[in-house]
Amino acid sequence: MTRQALSLALAILVAWLIARTDLPGRNWIEFAFWAAFFLPTLTVTLSWILLLDPDYGLINLALVGLGLVGRGPFDIYSFWGIVWIHVITGSLTVKVILLTPAFRNMNAAFEEASRVAGASTARTALSITVPVMAPVVLSVLLLGTMVSLQTFEVEQVLGVPFRFFVFSTMVYDLIVTRVPRYDAATALSVVVLAAMLPLIVTQQWLTRGRRYTTITGQFQSRRHRLGRWRWPAFVLALLLTLVVLGVPLVFAVLGTFMKLFGFFNIPDPWTLKNWKTVLTDDLFLRSLVNTVVLATSTAVAAVLIHSLIAYIVVRTRYRARQA
């Protein structure tokens, strides 16, 4: 829940800045979060290992080299290291992607009434915008929490070195043992499923009996003026963009040219051998084709099936449609 709380607060702020204010470069910033969403989690994790490894991370080495500290203060192989990776990857980007259209399509009449009453931009956002968007925020929080129960790569790469385990890594360990324990793995998976059910019930309970209208035919596109906070807000949004997209992308590419991943202090650390090996490997090419075919087929099937489900839930009157 730590990462959900941090990422949700940041996502609400970023989505509001993009959709409801005169933030400079807001379209490019929104595009950057979309691009960051498509970065593989494992790739982002490896990129930040290059920076925050306790012994060889570039940031730690720089701080020690400048004499600011005696030992690198950051350790990516820790609870907060795992939280950090999750916050800057899917936890933040997917929330921004989901919340921004909702904020953009909100009926501006609510905010206009607040302005007429003399409320400031900040007070309007906190007392009008966010409460009106509560159902969407709760749904996004619910989705993020359910996804967090299924995450695997980050916990496996960063958690195992200091013996930090979660449901997914425990299921994995039960399956990859010399004698796979499918019975125990299945039981643990059912526990994960059971843990999700209260979240769904809670969301339904919190929003029961309420009716929210955030989109109307009289939508007004007037944006909040940030005034003197316009450029500080832009700097904040730009820094977040660099953290979620720029840094992972640069160091992911950089890592592909290293002879020994993560070690910058060895003689002649750079090489093209990694790329030559990959591009001439028949297994890699077959894997690439299989990945593209599988991803495309899954995406098309998911859109068709879930579109049908959404139509049944929203546009029909079947009694069990809300189940």
N, C-alpha and C positions, 0 to 999 in steps of 0.2 A: 504493500500500500504506500510505502514511502515514495517510490518512483511515480506512482499514479498521482499522488498529491502534488509533487513538484512539477511533473509534466503537464497536468491539467491547468495549474495556475499559469504557467508560461504559455500554454496553448490558447487559453482564453484571452490573455493579453495580446498575443501576436495576431490571433484571428480578429479581435476587435480593432487593432491598429490597421490591419489590411482592409477590412470590410467597412469600417464605420468612420475612419478618420482621413485626413489629408496627408497621410504619411508619404514622404517622397519615395519613389521607386517601389511602391507597394505591389505592383504587378510582377516585377522581377523577383521580389522577395517571396511572393506566393509561388512563383515558378520554381524557385530554389528549394522550397520545402517539398514540392512535388518531386523534384529530381532526387532529393535526399531520401524520400520514401522508397525509391527503387534501388537504393544501395543495399546490397546484401548485408545482413547483420554481422556475419562472420568477417566480412571485409572491413567493416567499420571497427570491429573489435581488434583485429590485427593491426590496423592503422594506429589505434590509440595505444597499443602495446609498445609500438616504436617510440611513443612520446612519454608514456607513464610507467614503463617498466622500472621497478625500484632500483635496479643496478645499472641498466644500460639505456633507459629512456632518455631521449634528447632533452626534455625539459628538466629532468633531474640532473643530468650531466651539466647542463648550462648553469643551473643554480649553484651546484657544487663548484664548478669552474670559476664562477664569479666570486666565490668566497662568501656567498650569502648564507649558506648552510653547510654543515659538516657532512650530512648525508641526505640523499634525495628524499624530500618530504612526501612525495606522491607514490602510492602503491596501487597499481591497477588490479593486482591480485588481492582484492579485499572486498568487503561488503559494499563500501561506498564506491569502489571501482566498478562493480557490477551495476549499482544504481546509476552511476554516471553514464555508462554505455547505454543502458535502457532508456534513460531520459532523453539522450540526444539522438536516439535512433527511432524505432517505431513508436515508442510511447509519446513522443512529442510531435513527430511529423504527421502521424495518422490523425491525431487529435486536431491539429491545425487544418488539415485537409477536410475533415468532417465539419468542423465548427465554422470555418470561414464562409461557405455558402449560406449556412443558417443565419449567421450574423448579417450577411449581405442582403438577404431576402426578408429581413425583419421589417415590419411596418414602422416606418419612421415617425408616424403620428404620435407614438408613445413618447419618443425622445423630444419631439417638437413641443409637446405639452409641458415637458419638464423644463425646456429652455424658456418657454413663455413664463413659467413660474419663477424663473430666475436662478435655476440650479446650474452649477458649473458642469463642465464636461466630465470631470471625474465623478461627481456626485450622480450625474445622469447615468453614467456607465454602471456604477455600483448599485444604484437604487431602482433603475428601470431596465436597462439592457440585460444585465446578467440574470436578474430574477425572471424576466419574461422568457429568457432562453433556458430556464432551468430544466425543462424536459429533455431538450437536446443535450445539454451538458451532462445530465444524469445518464442518458443513453450512451454517450461517448465514454463516460467513466465506467459504466457497466461493461461495455465492450473491451475497454483497455484492461480492466481487471480480469476478465475471463481469458483474454489472450495472455496475460502475464502468468497465469497458472499453467500455460502450455509451453512457455519459452524454454529453450534447450541450449542453443549454441553458446550464449554468453556465459551461462552458469557452468557449462562443461569446460570451456576453455579457461575461464578466470576463477571459477570456484573450486575445481578439483585440487589445484596446487595447495590451497589452505583448508582442504576438506570441508567445503561448503556445499551442501547438497540440497536440492529441491525435488519436487515430485518427478519432474521429467528426467532428471539425471539419475534418480533412484530406479525409475522404470528401465532406463537404458542399461544401468549396471546389472539389473536382474536378468536382462535378455542376453548380454554379451559375455556372461560367465561361461566357463567351460561346459557346464551343464545348465543350459538356459532354464530359468524358473518362470515359465509363461503363466503359471497359475498365480504366483505372487504379483507379477507385473500386471496381470489383468485386474486383480483385486485392488491394487494401488491406483490403477486408471479409473476404476469405478469410484474410488474415494475422491479423485479430482472432479469427476462429473458431479458427484453429490455436493461438493463444495460450491459448484457454480449455481445450483438451484436456488439457494437463498438469495443470491444476488438478483436473479430474475424476479423473484417474489417481492423483494424489497423495492425494486424499481417500479413494479406495477402498483405497489401499495402507496408509494410516495406520490405518484401521479394520478391516482384514482380520483374520479369525481371532478377533476380539473379540466377546463377547456381553455386551450391556448390558441390564439389566432395571431400568427406572426407574419402572414403574407396576405395582402389584400390587393384589391384592384386599384387602390389609391396610393400605391407605394410611392414614397418620396426618396430621392437619392441624395439628398443633402448630407454632407459629411461634417463631422465635428472638426473644428479648427483647433489644432494643438497649440497654436501660438508659439510661445518661446520654448515649449517642449517638443516642437516638431523635429528639430535636428538631433537632440538627445535621443528621442524615440527612434529615429532613423539609425543612429549609431548602435543602439541596443539591438535593433532588428538585424542590422548588418553583422554584428558580432555573433548573434545566434545562427545566422546563415552560414558564416564561416565555420562555426563549430560543427553544425550538422551536415554540411556539404563540403566546404572548401578543404578543411583539414583532413577528413577521411579520404577524400578523393586524391589529394596530393600525395599523402603518405602511403596510400594503397599502391599507387603507381610506383612510388619510390621504392617500396619494398620488393617489387618484382625484379629490380635490378641489383639486389644485394646478394653477394655470395653466401653470407651467413645471416639469416634474417635476424634483425634486431641489434647486430653488432656493427657499430660505425667505427670503432677504434682499431680494427684489424688492418694490416697492410693491404692496399688495393681492394677495397670492399665491394667494388661494382663489377657487374658482369652482364652479358647478354645471353648467357647460357640458359637461363631459366626460360626465356622466350623461345629460343631455338628448340629446347626440349619439348615445350608444350605444343608449339605449332607443327612439329613433325611427329607427334605421337598419335597413332591411329586410334588409340583408346580415347584420347581427348576429343578428337573429331567426332567419333561415334557418340560420345557423351553429350557433345554440343547439340547434335541432331536430335538425340533422344530428349534432351531438356526442352528444346524449342517445340517439338511435337507435343510433348506432355503438357507443357505450360499453355500452349494454344488450345489444345483440346479441353483441358480443365477449365480455362477461362470461358470458352464458348458454352460449355455445358453448365457451368455455374451461373452465367448470366441468364440462360434460358430457364433453368429450374427455379432460380430465386425470383425471376421476374414473374413466373407463374404463381409462386407462393405469395408474392407481394400483391398481385392482382386479386387473388382469392381473399386475402386479409383485408384489403382496403376497399375493393369494389364489389364484393358480394355480401350476402347476408347469411351465410352458413353459420349455424350456432356455434360450431367448434372452431371458428376461424381465429379466435384469440387464444386458443390453447397453446 
